[in-house]
Amino acid sequence: MEGSSQSEAPRRLEGKYLGMACCWALGLATLVAWNCMLTIEDYYYKLFPKYHPARLLTLIYMPFAVVSMAILTYYESKIDTRKRNLSGLVLFFLSSLLLLLLDLASSGKGGIGNFIGIGAIAGSFGVADALLQGGMVGDLFFMCPEFLQSYLAGIAASGFLISALRLLTKAAFEKFPNGLRKGVILFLVISIFFEFQCILVYAFLFPKLPIVKYYRLKASTEGSNTVSADLAAGGIHINQEDENEAKRHERLSNKELFFENIDYAVDLILIFVLTLSIVPGFIYEDTGSHQLHSWYALVLITMYNACDLISRYIPLVEFLKLKSRKGLMIAVLSRFLLIPAFYFTAKYSDQGWMILLISFLGLTNGYLTVCVITEAPKGYKGPEQNALGNLLVLCVLCGVFAGVALDWLWL
């Protein structure tokens, strides 16, 4: 019996690396649609030059994301995670498809009507973000840290790969008649196809991995009510006695969890307040004209996203990971020195210094985000970890919203 249990344990944890790949892909899917909209801002500035699309579309997106996330966080213990995440993925897919169809139907024309339609799609992206990002982070908080790190790296990869793809499509179609629009259409088609693939990954592959089944079953026995459909999709059914036993577990309230982790919450808010007060609005509108001309903003966005992605892997090296709660707070507050640095660089320096500065912004954003989020869920049971994951995603979105609003001060 002892030998049997020892041989069974490794089997329960099989599929770790495939699970990490799935989490990376699902992180990519979380923001690929929104990053598409941000990365084709050069096209939208041609269609809507008077409407500040980089700033306005982000400002439309954020209230939908924050309000939806606040509601979902309040009811997180009663919401089935599988249905929530699939709803987010499907909404991203349909909204991206609608964005393409809107452009095709209008033949790439500007006007207030088309801009309102694009704004409505931006709002739907905000709802989808709240559904998927909060659901995934809450779900991964009670799994192994490598899954969470892979998901966060995938989110950053969405920005980098979309930016790189946008540079390629812009270069490929630059000399064609109406080449900018043709590049955007190809770009959107590729992104929509990827979103559809991620729906299949989450629906049919991820829940069937042995390691995922193990962690979800463990969370269920600790009192989590959000994993039932995922367990059923993985071929596991909880009997009534197990459910009754799980319900007897006590857990901290959301308020208690928030105050126990208030420094982590403040860290995340401040990280994204600073980042979103610069990216994308400042980059598109306030960095001036340089030798790169129409390529300048795209290069800056790509460099930011590349460094954000690279830095999310740095905490995997144990001695490079910042774990001190006080140290994290000091590092987060120190980033605000970048505000005068960006101001004087935009006013007095050339494009090389701006590229260097935006790269440092990306490095610190990704590194600190992973350090904070992977340290926070320790010492809690499944239901509390899921709730804390939702709370911290809400803090991220609040920080993004505040940053987007403060971005207008650069004008």
TIPA-68456 format. One record per residue: residue number from 1; x, y, z of N, C-alpha, C in turn. Coordinates in steps of 0.05 Angstrom, whole numbers. Layout:
SITE   num     n.px     n.py     n.pz    ca.px    ca.py    ca.pz     c.px     c.py     c.pz
SITE   NUM        X        Y        Z        X        Y        Z        X        Y        Z
...
REM end
This chain:
SITE   num     n.px     n.py     n.pz    ca.px    ca.py    ca.pz     c.px     c.py     c.pz
SITE     1       17      -24        0        0        0        0       17       25        0
SITE     2       39       24       16       56       48       18       70       53       -9
SITE     3       79       31      -22       92       35      -48       72       45      -69
SITE     4       46       36      -67       26       45      -85       20       75      -82
SITE     5       19       85      -57       13      113      -52       36      131      -61
SITE     6       61      120      -58       84      136      -67       85      138      -97
SITE     7       77      116     -111       77      118     -141       53      134     -151
SITE     8       32      136     -135        8      151     -144       13      181     -142
SITE     9       28      190     -122       33      219     -119       45      232     -143
SITE    10       66      221     -156       77      235     -179       57      236     -202
SITE    11       40      215     -205       20      215     -226        0      237     -223
SITE    12       -7      243     -198      -26      265     -193      -15      292     -202
SITE    13       12      294     -202       25      320     -209       36      320     -237
SITE    14       28      301     -254       37      300     -282       24      323     -297
SITE    15       39      332     -318       28      353     -335       36      381     -327
SITE    16       56      383     -309       63      410     -299       72      428     -322
SITE    17       90      418     -339      101      436     -360       80      442     -381
SITE    18       63      423     -387       41      428     -406       22      448     -393
SITE    19       17      446     -367        0      465     -353       12      493     -354
SITE    20       38      495     -351       52      521     -352       48      533     -380
SITE    21       50      516     -401       46      526     -428       18      535     -432
SITE    22       -2      520     -421      -30      529     -423      -34      555     -409
SITE    23      -23      558     -385      -26      583     -370      -13      607     -386
SITE    24        9      602     -398       22      623     -414        4      631     -437
SITE    25       -8      611     -451      -26      617     -473      -51      632     -464
SITE    26      -61      624     -441      -85      637     -430      -79      666     -421
SITE    27      -54      670     -410      -46      697     -404      -45      714     -429
SITE    28      -34      702     -450      -33      716     -476      -61      724     -485
SITE    29      -80      705     -482     -108      710     -491     -122      731     -474
SITE    30     -113      735     -449     -126      754     -431     -124      783     -442
SITE    31     -101      790     -454      -98      818     -462      -91      821     -492
SITE    32      -92      799     -507      -84      801     -535     -104      819     -551
SITE    33     -130      817     -545     -150      833     -559     -147      862     -553
SITE    34     -143      868     -527     -140      896     -519     -113      908     -529
SITE    35      -92      892     -529      -67      901     -539      -68      906     -569
SITE    36      -85      890     -583      -90      895     -612     -101      923     -616
SITE    37     -121      930     -600     -133      957     -602     -113      979     -596
SITE    38      -96      974     -576      -76      994     -569      -54      997     -590
SITE    39      -47      974     -603      -25      974     -621      -32      985     -649
SITE    40      -58      986     -655      -66      998     -681      -75     1027     -677
SITE    41      -65     1039     -656      -72     1067     -651      -62     1085     -673
SITE    42      -40     1078     -686      -30     1094     -709      -51     1095     -731
SITE    43      -65     1073     -735      -87     1073     -754     -110     1090     -745
SITE    44     -117     1088     -719     -139     1103     -709     -133     1133     -708
SITE    45     -108     1141     -704     -101     1169     -705     -104     1180     -734
SITE    46     -101     1163     -754     -106     1172     -781     -136     1175     -786
SITE    47     -152     1157     -775     -181     1159     -779     -195     1180     -762
SITE    48     -185     1182     -737     -198     1200     -717     -177     1219     -705
SITE    49     -165     1237     -720     -143     1253     -710     -151     1272     -687
SITE    50     -177     1279     -685     -185     1299     -665     -196     1286     -639
SITE    51     -197     1260     -638     -211     1247     -616     -193     1235     -594
SITE    52     -167     1239     -596     -147     1227     -577     -153     1197     -572
SITE    53     -153     1180     -593     -161     1152     -589     -145     1137     -569
SITE    54     -118     1142     -567     -102     1127     -547     -112     1132     -519
SITE    55     -120     1157     -513     -129     1163     -486     -159     1157     -482
SITE    56     -175     1164     -502     -204     1160     -498     -212     1131     -497
SITE    57     -201     1115     -515     -209     1086     -515     -201     1073     -489
SITE    58     -178     1080     -479     -169     1068     -453     -187     1078     -431
SITE    59     -195     1103     -432     -213     1114     -412     -241     1102     -413
SITE    60     -249     1093     -436     -275     1079     -439     -272     1051     -428
SITE    61     -251     1038     -435     -246     1010     -427     -246     1006     -396
SITE    62     -233     1025     -382     -227     1021     -354     -252     1021     -336
SITE    63     -271     1039     -339     -295     1038     -320     -310     1011     -323
SITE    64     -312     1001     -347     -325      975     -351     -309      953     -337
SITE    65     -283      954     -339     -266      933     -326     -267      935     -296
SITE    66     -265      959     -285     -264      962     -256     -292      955     -243
SITE    67     -313      966     -254     -340      961     -243     -346      931     -245
SITE    68     -341      919     -268     -346      890     -271     -329      874     -251
SITE    69     -304      882     -248     -286      867     -229     -295      870     -201
SITE    70     -305      894     -193     -314      899     -166     -338      881     -160
SITE    71     -357      878     -179     -380      861     -175     -372      832     -173
SITE    72     -354      823     -191     -345      796     -191     -329      789     -166
SITE    73     -314      808     -156     -299      803     -131     -318      800     -107
SITE    74     -339      816     -107     -358      814      -84     -372      786      -84
SITE    75     -378      776     -108     -393      751     -110     -375      727     -118
SITE    76     -348      730     -115     -330      710     -126     -335      682     -116
SITE    77     -343      679      -90     -346      652      -79     -371      638      -90
SITE    78     -389      652     -103     -413      640     -114     -412      637     -144
SITE    79     -390      645     -157     -389      645     -186     -372      621     -195
SITE    80     -383      605     -213     -368      582     -224     -345      592     -241
SITE    81     -321      585     -234     -297      595     -248     -296      586     -277
SITE    82     -304      562     -283     -303      553     -311     -321      569     -329
SITE    83     -346      573     -320     -364      589     -336     -355      618     -339
SITE    84     -343      628     -317     -333      656     -317     -310      659     -338
SITE    85     -291      641     -337     -268      644     -355     -275      639     -384
SITE    86     -292      619     -389     -301      615     -416     -317      638     -427
SITE    87     -334      650     -409     -349      674     -418     -330      697     -426
SITE    88     -308      701     -410     -289      721     -417     -275      716     -443
SITE    89     -267      691     -448     -253      684     -473     -271      688     -497
SITE    90     -296      678     -494     -315      681     -517     -322      710     -522
SITE    91     -324      726     -501     -330      755     -505     -306      769     -519
SITE    92     -282      762     -511     -259      773     -525     -259      766     -555
SITE    93     -265      740     -560     -266      731     -588     -287      746     -604
SITE    94     -311      747     -594     -333      760     -609     -329      790     -612
SITE    95     -318      803     -592     -313      832     -593     -291      838     -614
SITE    96     -270      821     -614     -249      824     -634     -259      821     -662
SITE    97     -276      800     -666     -289      796     -692     -306      819     -700
SITE    98     -321      831     -681     -337      854     -686     -321      878     -694
SITE    99     -297      881     -682     -279      903     -689     -271      901     -718
SITE   100     -264      877     -727     -257      872     -755     -280      878     -773
SITE   101     -304      867     -766     -327      871     -783     -335      900     -785
SITE   102     -332      915     -764     -338      944     -764     -321      959     -784
SITE   103     -295      952     -784     -277      965     -803     -283      957     -832
SITE   104     -290      932     -836     -297      923     -863     -323      936     -873
SITE   105     -342      938     -855     -368      950     -862     -366      979     -868
SITE   106     -348      994     -854     -345     1022     -858     -324     1029     -879
SITE   107     -311     1008     -891     -289     1012     -910     -267     1029     -900
SITE   108     -262     1027     -874     -240     1042     -862     -244     1072     -861
SITE   109     -268     1080     -857     -274     1109     -856     -275     1119     -827
SITE   110     -271     1145     -823     -272     1156     -797     -301     1164     -790
SITE   111     -303     1185     -774     -330     1195     -766     -337     1187     -738
SITE   112     -355     1203     -726     -363     1199     -698     -377     1172     -694
SITE   113     -393     1164     -714     -408     1139     -711     -390     1115     -708
SITE   114     -370     1113     -726     -351     1091     -724     -335     1092     -698
SITE   115     -328     1116     -689     -313     1119     -665     -329     1109     -641
SITE   116     -355     1115     -640     -373     1106     -619     -374     1076     -619
SITE   117     -376     1064     -643     -376     1035     -645     -351     1022     -634
SITE   118     -328     1034     -641     -302     1024     -630     -301     1028     -600
SITE   119     -312     1050     -590     -313     1055     -561     -330     1034     -547
SITE   120     -352     1026     -559     -369     1005     -547     -354      979     -546
SITE   121     -339      972     -566     -323      948     -566     -302      949     -545
SITE   122     -290      973     -541     -270      976     -519     -283      970     -492
SITE   123     -308      979     -488     -322      973     -463     -326      943     -459
SITE   124     -333      929     -481     -337      900     -479     -310      886     -472
SITE   125     -288      897     -483     -262      886     -475     -257      889     -445
SITE   126     -266      911     -434     -263      915     -405     -278      895     -389
SITE   127     -303      888     -397     -319      868     -383     -305      841     -385
SITE   128     -296      834     -410     -282      808     -414     -257      806     -398
SITE   129     -242      828     -395     -218      828     -379     -224      821     -350
SITE   130     -245      833     -339     -252      828     -311     -261      799     -308
SITE   131     -276      789     -327     -284      761     -325     -261      742     -325
SITE   132     -243      745     -345     -221      726     -349     -198      730     -330
SITE   133     -188      754     -327     -164      759     -311     -169      752     -282
SITE   134     -191      762     -271     -197      756     -243     -202      727     -238
SITE   135     -217      714     -257     -222      685     -255     -197      669     -256
SITE   136     -179      675     -275     -155      659     -278     -136      663     -254
SITE   137     -132      688     -246     -113      693     -223     -124      680     -198
SITE   138     -150      682     -193     -162      669     -169     -158      639     -170
SITE   139     -162      628     -194     -159      599     -198     -130      590     -194
SITE   140     -111      605     -205      -83      598     -203      -71      604     -176
SITE   141      -83      620     -160      -73      626     -133      -71      601     -116
SITE   142      -88      581     -120      -86      557     -104      -72      534     -119
SITE   143      -58      540     -141      -42      521     -155      -12      528     -150
SITE   144        6      514     -165       34      518     -160       42      546     -171
SITE   145       62      559     -158       71      586     -165       79      588     -195
SITE   146       90      566     -206       99      567     -234       76      573     -253
SITE   147       52      563     -246       29      568     -263       22      598     -263
SITE   148       23      610     -240       16      638     -237       37      655     -252
SITE   149       63      648     -248       84      663     -262       81      661     -292
SITE   150       75      637     -302       71      632     -331       48      649     -342
SITE   151       26      650     -326        3      666     -335       10      695     -336
SITE   152       24      706     -316       32      734     -317       52      739     -339
SITE   153       70      720     -345       88      724     -368       73      724     -394
SITE   154       52      707     -396       35      707     -420       21      733     -425
SITE   155       12      746     -403       -1      772     -406       19      792     -418
SITE   156       44      792     -408       65      810     -419       71      802     -448
SITE   157       72      775     -453       78      766     -480       58      776     -501
SITE   158       33      779     -492       12      788     -510       19      816     -521
SITE   159       30      833     -503       38      859     -512       61      858     -531
SITE   160       81      842     -524      105      841     -541       99      829     -568
SITE   161       86      805     -569       81      792     -594       62      808     -612
SITE   162       43      821     -600       25      838     -616       40      862     -627
SITE   163       57      874     -611       73      897     -621       92      888     -644
SITE   164      105      865     -640      123      854     -661      108      848     -686
SITE   165       84      835     -683       67      829     -706       58      854     -720
SITE   166       52      875     -705       43      900     -716       66      913     -733
SITE   167       90      912     -722      113      922     -738      117      907     -764
SITE   168      113      881     -763      116      865     -788       95      871     -808
SITE   169       69      873     -799       48      879     -818       50      907     -829
SITE   170       59      926     -812       63      953     -822       85      954     -843
SITE   171      107      939     -838      129      939     -857      121      925     -883
SITE   172      106      903     -881       98      888     -904       79      903     -923
SITE   173       62      920     -911       42      934     -928       47      964     -931
SITE   174       70      973     -921       75     1002     -921       74     1014     -949
SITE   175       84     1000     -969       86     1011     -996       61     1005    -1014
SITE   176       42      990    -1002       18      983    -1017       -2     1006    -1016
SITE   177      -19     1009    -1036      -41     1029    -1034      -59     1022    -1010
SITE   178      -65     1041     -993      -81     1036     -969      -68     1014     -952
SITE   179      -41     1014     -951      -27      993     -938      -31      992     -908
SITE   180      -34     1015     -895      -38     1016     -866      -62     1000     -858
SITE   181      -84     1004     -873     -109      989     -866     -107      960     -872
SITE   182      -94      952     -894      -90      924     -901      -74      910     -879
SITE   183      -54      923     -869      -37      911     -848      -54      907     -823
SITE   184      -71      927     -816      -88      925     -792     -108      901     -795
SITE   185     -119      898     -819     -139      876     -823     -125      849     -819
SITE   186     -102      845     -832      -87      820     -828      -80      815     -799
SITE   187      -72      837     -786      -65      836     -758      -88      827     -741
SITE   188     -112      837     -746     -136      830     -730     -144      801     -736
SITE   189     -142      792     -760     -149      765     -767     -132      745     -752
SITE   190     -106      749     -751      -88      732     -736      -95      731     -707
SITE   191     -101      754     -695     -107      756     -667     -133      742     -660
SITE   192     -153      745     -678     -179      731     -674     -175      701     -674
SITE   193     -159      691     -693     -154      662     -695     -141      652     -669
SITE   194     -123      667     -658     -109      659     -633     -129      658     -610
SITE   195     -147      678     -608     -167      678     -587     -184      652     -588
SITE   196     -191      645     -612     -208      621     -615     -193      596     -606
SITE   197     -167      594     -612     -151      571     -603     -150      569     -573
SITE   198     -149      592     -559     -147      593     -530     -173      584     -517
SITE   199     -196      589     -530     -221      578     -520     -220      548     -519
SITE   200     -209      536     -540     -207      507     -541     -188      496     -520
SITE   201     -165      510     -516     -145      502     -496     -158      501     -468
SITE   202     -172      523     -461     -184      524     -434     -207      504     -431
SITE   203     -223      501     -452     -247      484     -450     -240      454     -449
SITE   204     -220      446     -464     -216      417     -468     -189      406     -458
SITE   205     -168      423     -456     -142      412     -449     -135      418     -420
SITE   206     -136      443     -411     -127      450     -385     -140      435     -362
SITE   207     -167      433     -362     -180      419     -338     -174      390     -336
SITE   208     -163      377     -357     -158      348     -357     -130      341     -349
SITE   209     -113      361     -344      -86      355     -335      -86      344     -306
SITE   210      -72      323     -300      -72      312     -273      -65      332     -251
SITE   211      -45      349     -256      -37      368     -236      -59      389     -230
SITE   212      -74      396     -251      -96      415     -248     -119      402     -232
SITE   213     -125      377     -239     -146      363     -224     -138      361     -195
SITE   214     -113      355     -189     -104      353     -161     -108      378     -145
SITE   215     -100      401     -156     -102      426     -142     -131      434     -139
SITE   216     -147      430     -159     -176      437     -157     -191      419     -137
SITE   217     -184      394     -137     -196      376     -117     -188      384      -89
SITE   218     -163      392      -85     -153      401      -59     -168      426      -51
SITE   219     -171      445      -69     -186      470      -63     -215      463      -55
SITE   220     -227      444      -69     -254      436      -63     -257      425      -35
SITE   221     -238      408      -27     -239      397        0     -234      418       21
SITE   222     -222      440       14     -218      462       33     -241      482       34
SITE   223     -262      476       18     -286      493       20     -292      510       -5
SITE   224     -276      507      -26     -281      524      -50     -305      514      -65
SITE   225     -323      532      -71     -348      525      -87     -346      533     -116
SITE   226     -322      543     -124     -320      554     -151     -309      535     -172
SITE   227     -301      511     -163     -286      493     -181     -303      469     -190
SITE   228     -328      467     -183     -344      444     -188     -345      437     -218
SITE   229     -351      457     -234     -353      452     -263     -327      444     -275
SITE   230     -305      456     -265     -278      449     -275     -271      420     -268
SITE   231     -278      412     -243     -274      384     -235     -290      365     -252
SITE   232     -315      372     -258     -332      356     -275     -320      353     -303
SITE   233     -309      376     -313     -297      376     -340     -272      358     -341
SITE   234     -259      355     -317     -236      338     -315     -243      309     -308
SITE   235     -269      303     -306     -277      276     -300     -278      269     -271
SITE   236     -279      290     -253     -281      285     -224     -307      296     -214
SITE   237     -321      280     -198     -347      288     -187     -345      286     -156
SITE   238     -353      307     -143     -352      308     -113     -379      297     -103
SITE   239     -378      279      -84     -403      269      -72     -413      288      -51
SITE   240     -438      284      -43     -451      302      -25     -438      305        2
SITE   241     -427      282       12     -414      283       38     -389      301       37
SITE   242     -374      299       15     -350      316       12     -358      345       11
SITE   243     -380      351       -4     -389      378       -6     -397      390       21
SITE   244     -412      374       37     -420      383       63     -396      387       81
SITE   245     -376      370       80     -352      373       96     -337      399       88
SITE   246     -336      404       62     -322      428       52     -336      453       61
SITE   247     -362      453       62     -377      477       70     -373      484      100
SITE   248     -363      465      115     -359      470      144     -333      485      149
SITE   249     -316      487      129     -291      502      133     -296      532      135
SITE   250     -284      544      154     -287      573      157     -265      587      141
SITE   251     -270      611      132     -251      627      116     -252      656      124
SITE   252     -230      670      119     -229      699      124     -247      713      104
SITE   253     -259      735      113     -276      751       95     -258      766       76
SITE   254     -270      777       55     -254      794       36     -242      818       50
SITE   255     -256      829       69     -246      853       83     -221      845       99
SITE   256     -223      822      113     -200      813      129     -176      807      111
SITE   257     -181      794       88     -159      788       70     -146      813       59
SITE   258     -163      833       53     -153      858       42     -134      872       62
SITE   259     -142      874       87     -126      888      106     -101      872      114
SITE   260     -102      846      113      -78      830      118      -57      833       95
SITE   261      -67      841       71      -49      844       48      -50      872       36
SITE   262      -55      892       53      -60      919       43      -34      930       30
SITE   263      -11      922       40       14      932       27       17      921       -1
SITE   264       10      896       -5       11      885      -32       -9      899      -50
SITE   265      -33      904      -40      -54      918      -55      -44      946      -63
SITE   266      -32      961      -45      -22      988      -51        1      986      -71
SITE   267       18      966      -68       40      962      -87       29      960     -116
SITE   268        9      943     -119       -1      938     -146      -15      963     -157
SITE   269      -30      977     -140      -43     1002     -149      -22     1022     -159
SITE   270       -1     1026     -143       19     1046     -150       36     1038     -175
SITE   271       42     1012     -178       56     1002     -201       42     1010     -227
SITE   272       15     1005     -227        0     1010     -252       -9     1039     -255
SITE   273      -11     1053     -233      -16     1082     -235        6     1095     -251
SITE   274       30     1089     -244       53     1101     -258       55     1092     -287
SITE   275       53     1065     -291       56     1054     -318       36     1065     -337
SITE   276       10     1065     -329      -11     1073     -347      -14     1103     -349
SITE   277        0     1119     -332        0     1147     -336       20     1155     -359
SITE   278       35     1135     -368       55     1140     -389       48     1124     -415
SITE   279       40     1098     -411       33     1081     -434        3     1077     -435
SITE   280      -11     1082     -458        0     1089     -483       -2     1118     -491
SITE   281      -18     1134     -476      -25     1161     -484       -1     1179     -488
SITE   282       17     1180     -467       41     1197     -468       58     1190     -492
SITE   283       61     1163     -497       78     1154     -519       68     1163     -546
SITE   284       42     1162     -550       31     1169     -576       28     1199     -581
SITE   285       25     1214     -560       18     1243     -563       39     1262     -553
SITE   286       57     1254     -536       74     1274     -522      104     1269     -525
SITE   287      112     1251     -542      141     1245     -545      153     1259     -568
SITE   288      138     1275     -583      149     1291     -604      153     1275     -630
SITE   289      166     1288     -650      171     1276     -676      201     1272     -678
SITE   290      210     1248     -687      238     1242     -689      244     1228     -715
SITE   291      269     1218     -718      277     1206     -743      260     1182     -751
SITE   292      248     1168     -731      232     1145     -737      204     1152     -747
SITE   293      196     1177     -745      170     1186     -755      147     1169     -745
SITE   294      131     1157     -764      107     1142     -756      114     1116     -742
SITE   295      140     1108     -743      148     1083     -730      155     1088     -701
SITE   296      158     1113     -693      169     1119     -667      153     1108     -644
SITE   297      127     1114     -644      109     1104     -622      108     1074     -622
SITE   298      107     1061     -645      107     1032     -646      132     1020     -635
SITE   299      155     1032     -640      180     1022     -630      181     1025     -599
SITE   300      171     1048     -589      170     1052     -560      152     1031     -547
SITE   301      128     1027     -558      110     1007     -547      122      979     -547
SITE   302      136      972     -569      148      946     -572      170      942     -551
SITE   303      187      963     -547      209      961     -528      198      958     -499
SITE   304      177      973     -493      164      971     -467      154      942     -463
SITE   305      140      931     -482      128      905     -479      150      883     -478
SITE   306      171      886     -494      193      866     -494      206      865     -466
SITE   307      212      888     -455      225      889     -429      206      880     -406
SITE   308      180      886     -409      160      877     -390      160      846     -390
SITE   309      161      834     -413      161      805     -416      186      793     -404
SITE   310      209      803     -411      235      792     -401      236      793     -371
SITE   311      227      816     -360      230      820     -331      212      801     -315
SITE   312      191      791     -327      173      773     -313      185      745     -308
SITE   313      207      740     -321      221      714     -317      244      717     -297
SITE   314      252      742     -291      274      746     -272      268      733     -244
SITE   315      243      736     -233      238      724     -207      240      694     -206
SITE   316      242      680     -229      246      652     -228      273      644     -217
SITE   317      292      663     -219      319      659     -206      315      668     -177
SITE   318      316      649     -159      308      653     -131      322      676     -118
SITE   319      348      679     -121      363      700     -107      358      727     -119
SITE   320      346      728     -143      339      754     -155      311      763     -149
SITE   321      296      746     -136      268      753     -130      267      770     -104
SITE   322      253      792     -106      249      810      -82      225      800      -66
SITE   323      230      791      -42      209      779      -25      201      797       -2
SITE   324      218      815        7      213      833       29      190      851       24
SITE   325      170      852       41      147      869       37      156      898       38
SITE   326      174      905       57      184      932       58      200      939       33
SITE   327      217      920       24      233      925        1      216      930      -24
SITE   328      194      915      -26      176      918      -49      164      946      -49
SITE   329      155      955      -26      143      982      -24      163     1004      -31
SITE   330      188     1001      -22      209     1021      -28      214     1022      -58
SITE   331      216      998      -70      221      996      -99      198     1009     -115
SITE   332      173     1003     -107      150     1014     -121      149     1045     -119
SITE   333      154     1055      -95      154     1085      -92      176     1098     -107
SITE   334      199     1084     -109      222     1096     -123      217     1099     -153
SITE   335      199     1083     -164      192     1085     -193      181     1113     -200
SITE   336      169     1127     -181      157     1152     -187      177     1174     -195
SITE   337      203     1168     -191      223     1186     -202      224     1186     -232
SITE   338      211     1166     -244      210     1165     -273      193     1187     -285
SITE   339      174     1198     -270      157     1219     -280      173     1244     -289
SITE   340      190     1256     -272      206     1278     -282      226     1269     -304
SITE   341      235     1244     -302      254     1234     -322      240     1234     -350
SITE   342      216     1224     -351      202     1224     -377      196     1252     -387
SITE   343      189     1270     -369      183     1298     -376      207     1311     -390
SITE   344      230     1309     -376      254     1323     -387      265     1309     -411
SITE   345      262     1282     -412      271     1268     -436      255     1275     -460
SITE   346      228     1277     -457      211     1284     -480      216     1313     -489
SITE   347      224     1330     -470      227     1358     -477      255     1365     -488
SITE   348      276     1351     -478      303     1360     -484      320     1338     -497
SITE   349      313     1313     -496      331     1292     -506      322     1279     -532
SITE   350      339     1262     -544      332     1250     -569      318     1223     -564
SITE   351      312     1209     -587      296     1185     -585      311     1162     -571
SITE   352      337     1161     -572      352     1140     -559      348     1139     -529
SITE   353      348     1163     -516      344     1164     -488      315     1156     -480
SITE   354      296     1163     -498      268     1156     -492      264     1126     -494
SITE   355      277     1113     -514      275     1084     -517      287     1071     -492
SITE   356      310     1081     -482      323     1070     -458      304     1073     -434
SITE   357      291     1096     -431      274     1101     -408      249     1084     -409
SITE   358      237     1081     -433      213     1065     -435      219     1035     -430
SITE   359      244     1027     -437      252      999     -431      255      995     -401
SITE   360      265     1014     -387      268     1012     -358      240     1011     -345
SITE   361      221     1027     -355      194     1026     -345      182      998     -348
SITE   362      186      985     -371      176      958     -375      190      938     -357
SITE   363      216      940     -353      230      922     -336      220      923     -307
SITE   364      217      947     -297      207      949     -269      178      941     -266
SITE   365      162      947     -286      133      940     -285      130      909     -283
SITE   366      142      895     -301      139      865     -301      151      852     -277
SITE   367      175      860     -269      189      848     -247      174      851     -221
SITE   368      166      876     -215      152      881     -189      124      869     -189
SITE   369      111      868     -211       84      856     -212       86      826     -205
SITE   370      104      812     -217      107      783     -211      116      779     -182
SITE   371      135      795     -172      144      792     -144      121      795     -125
SITE   372      104      815     -129       82      820     -111       61      798     -112
SITE   373       52      792     -136       30      773     -139       37      744     -131
SITE   374       62      736     -136       69      709     -129       75      706      -99
SITE   375       81      728      -85       86      726      -56       60      727      -40
SITE   376       39      740      -51       15      746      -35       -1      722      -26
SITE   377       -5      701      -43      -25      680      -35      -15      660      -15
SITE   378        8      663       -3       19      642       15        5      643       42
SITE   379        1      618       53      -10      616       80      -40      615       81
SITE   380      -54      612       58      -84      612       58      -94      586       46
SITE   381     -120      581       52     -133      558       39     -146      566       13
SITE   382     -155      545       -2     -165      550      -29     -185      573      -32
SITE   383     -207      573      -16     -227      595      -20     -215      622      -15
SITE   384     -197      624        5     -184      650       12     -165      658      -11
SITE   385     -151      639      -22     -132      646      -43     -147      656      -68
SITE   386     -170      643      -74     -186      652      -97     -196      680      -92
SITE   387     -205      686      -68     -216      713      -61     -193      733      -63
SITE   388     -170      726      -52     -147      745      -52     -138      750      -81
SITE   389     -138      730      -98     -131      734     -126     -150      755     -139
SITE   390     -176      752     -134     -195      771     -145     -191      799     -134
SITE   391     -185      801     -108     -180      827      -96     -156      841     -108
SITE   392     -134      826     -112     -110      838     -123     -114      846     -153
SITE   393     -129      831     -168     -135      839     -196     -151      864     -196
SITE   394     -170      867     -177     -185      891     -174     -167      915     -169
SITE   395     -147      911     -152     -127      932     -146     -111      940     -170
SITE   396     -104      919     -186      -89      925     -211     -106      942     -229
SITE   397     -132      935     -233     -149      950     -251     -155      978     -240
SITE   398     -157      981     -214     -160     1008     -202     -135     1025     -208
SITE   399     -112     1013     -205      -87     1027     -211      -86     1035     -240
SITE   400      -94     1017     -258      -94     1023     -287     -114     1046     -292
SITE   401     -138     1045     -280     -158     1066     -284     -147     1093     -275
SITE   402     -135     1094     -252     -124     1119     -241     -101     1129     -260
SITE   403      -85     1111     -269      -63     1119     -287      -73     1130     -313
SITE   404      -94     1117     -324     -106     1127     -349     -118     1155     -345
SITE   405     -130     1160     -322     -141     1187     -317     -119     1207     -314
SITE   406      -98     1200     -299      -76     1219     -295      -60     1224     -320
SITE   407      -62     1206     -339      -48     1209     -365      -55     1235     -379
SITE   408      -80     1244     -374      -89     1269     -387      -74     1293     -377
SITE   409      -61     1291     -353      -46     1314     -343      -22     1321     -360
SITE   410      -12     1302     -376       10     1308     -394        3     1329     -415
SITE   411      -23     1330     -421      -32     1350     -441      -29     1379     -431
REM end
